[in-house]
């Protein structure tokens, strides 16, 4: 059991009710944060080339090659998982057939 001071619990309940009012549009939020998405290209250009994420010394073809190799690796792993799952399902089906034939 979790213990909590009644005053703190009352603050929590009031906060949750206020959030519900804001979400329903009956009350305006006291503050709003707007987050701008980062400029990915600028971030990559600032990183050193040896990290493999861009930089002045790295060619675009190098990044594309790395990306393709990574995608191929992910595809291979997904295919292996898919095939393993399919094989296991077939084995389970065979087990059910062989068990049912033994019981009959």
C-alpha positions, 0 to 999 in steps of 0.5 A: 500500500502506498501512503500519501499525505491527504493534502498532497492527494487533494492537490493530485485530484484537483490537478487531474480534474483540471486536466479533464476540464482542459481536455474537454475545452471548458478551461484554457491551459495556463501555459502551452509549449510549442516544440519546433522539430530539429533540422536533421540535416544541420545536426548531421552536418555538425557530427564528425564524419567518423560517426557515420552520420554526416560531416563535411568529409563524408560523401552522400553515397557512403550514407546511402550504402550504409543505410541499404546494408542496415535495411538488408540486415533488418529485412533478413532478421525479419524474414528469419523470425517470420520463417521460424514462427511459421515453422513452429506453427506447422510443428504445433499443427503436426503435434496436434494431429499426431496426438489426436491420432494416438488418442483415437 
